[in-house]
Amino acid sequence: RKINAEEVVASWYPEHLELFWCGTLARRRYLQNQRGFECGCARCAGDNEVRAFECSACRGRVRPTGTSGDRWACVKCSAPLADAEEALALESEACEGVQDLLDLIAGEEDMEVDVENLQEQSEHVADILGEHHWISALLTFTLHWCYFAQGDSYSSFSHGLSFLDWFRASGLVAPGYVLRRIFLLGSRCFQHAR
């Protein structure tokens, strides 16, 4: 049905539920490219809670500060983001590949992946953005699914636990249907640990 201007859409609109824990820029790009609109929901218009870099001083979360959000500082020790230009450039570049990662996780038939290359990319992103950032988490989540498909239960388990740690620390809250792949990941980790 037609959605009128100012009407509230109270459903998770994207087909990829994993987009829920991606940053605002990635969610908005996806919706613009796939659905033809710029999202202005409360989450997309509000604080980008999963966009946090790692503090080089204390490993805490570096978040935007001030009203304009153009300064970055650690919420724990107040240290500024060490190399904001490099981190922001990598973040923007990595956002371009989010659709491919989501398609890969969804099991698109024609998707081929070089897991070693994906692992290297994940390590590079974690070195620059840190493990608090949603892009690091999405790459870790993707690696869990890739290693699981290859039958490498140890690597699948370790990446799954890393993602679950990130998700817990992120503080995100969502309805169960959005989290079903996280529940499946947790179940796989539990089965491996038994």
Solvent accessible surface area in square Angstrom, and as a share of the most:
residue,aa,sasa,rsa
1,R,225,0.82
2,K,162,0.69
3,I,80,0.41
4,N,87,0.45
5,A,96,0.74
6,E,175,0.78
7,E,57,0.26
8,V,126,0.72
9,V,73,0.42
10,A,102,0.79
11,S,77,0.50
12,W,55,0.19
13,Y,90,0.34
14,P,7,0.04
15,E,113,0.51
16,H,9,0.04
17,L,18,0.09
18,E,7,0.03
19,L,0,0.00
20,F,17,0.07
21,W,1,0.00
22,C,0,0.00
23,G,1,0.01
24,T,18,0.11
25,L,81,0.40
26,A,3,0.03
27,R,4,0.02
28,R,69,0.25
29,R,72,0.26
30,Y,10,0.04
31,L,8,0.04
32,Q,90,0.40
33,N,114,0.58
34,Q,90,0.40
35,R,100,0.36
36,G,54,0.52
37,F,79,0.33
38,E,118,0.53
39,C,16,0.09
40,G,58,0.56
41,C,59,0.35
42,A,93,0.72
43,R,48,0.18
44,C,7,0.04
45,A,71,0.55
46,G,41,0.40
47,D,95,0.49
48,N,28,0.14
49,E,58,0.26
50,V,1,0.00
51,R,62,0.23
52,A,0,0.00
53,F,1,0.00
54,E,39,0.18
55,C,2,0.01
56,S,96,0.62
57,A,76,0.59
58,C,45,0.27
59,R,152,0.55
60,G,8,0.07
61,R,46,0.17
62,V,1,0.00
63,R,35,0.13
64,P,47,0.29
65,T,41,0.24
66,G,53,0.51
67,T,155,0.90
68,S,88,0.57
69,G,26,0.25
70,D,106,0.55
71,R,157,0.57
72,W,20,0.07
73,A,21,0.16
74,C,4,0.03
75,V,104,0.60
76,K,149,0.63
77,C,60,0.36
78,S,84,0.54
79,A,24,0.19
80,P,101,0.63
81,L,23,0.11
82,A,82,0.63
83,D,74,0.38
84,A,34,0.27
85,E,145,0.65
86,E,82,0.37
87,A,2,0.02
88,L,59,0.29
89,A,61,0.47
90,L,21,0.10
91,E,10,0.05
92,S,50,0.32
93,E,123,0.55
94,A,13,0.10
95,C,7,0.04
96,E,121,0.54
97,G,29,0.28
98,V,7,0.04
99,Q,55,0.24
100,D,83,0.43
101,L,21,0.11
102,L,0,0.00
103,D,26,0.13
104,L,30,0.15
105,I,8,0.04
106,A,53,0.41
107,G,49,0.47
108,E,77,0.34
109,E,173,0.78
110,D,126,0.65
111,M,60,0.27
112,E,169,0.76
113,V,59,0.34
114,D,87,0.45
115,V,13,0.08
116,E,134,0.60
117,N,87,0.45
118,L,12,0.06
119,Q,41,0.18
120,E,112,0.50
121,Q,78,0.35
122,S,11,0.07
123,E,90,0.40
124,H,97,0.43
125,V,2,0.01
126,A,29,0.22
127,D,117,0.61
128,I,48,0.24
129,L,1,0.00
130,G,3,0.03
131,E,106,0.48
132,H,40,0.18
133,H,0,0.00
134,W,3,0.01
135,I,4,0.02
136,S,7,0.05
137,A,3,0.02
138,L,1,0.00
139,L,1,0.00
140,T,20,0.12
141,F,0,0.00
142,T,0,0.00
143,L,0,0.00
144,H,1,0.00
145,W,28,0.10
146,C,9,0.06
147,Y,29,0.11
148,F,94,0.39
149,A,90,0.70
150,Q,112,0.50
151,G,63,0.61
152,D,52,0.27
153,S,61,0.39
154,Y,154,0.59
155,S,21,0.14
156,S,4,0.03
157,F,41,0.17
158,S,43,0.27
159,H,29,0.13
160,G,0,0.00
161,L,74,0.37
162,S,61,0.39
163,F,0,0.00
164,L,45,0.22
165,D,81,0.42
166,W,15,0.05
167,F,26,0.11
168,R,178,0.65
169,A,50,0.39
170,S,16,0.10
171,G,56,0.54
172,L,20,0.10
173,V,135,0.77
174,A,18,0.14
175,P,70,0.44
176,G,41,0.39
177,Y,110,0.42
178,V,3,0.02
179,L,22,0.11
180,R,145,0.53
181,R,53,0.19
182,I,12,0.06
183,F,124,0.52
184,L,81,0.40
185,L,0,0.00
186,G,23,0.22
187,S,55,0.35
188,R,49,0.18
189,C,4,0.03
190,F,119,0.50
191,Q,103,0.46
192,H,73,0.33
193,A,72,0.56
194,R,191,0.70
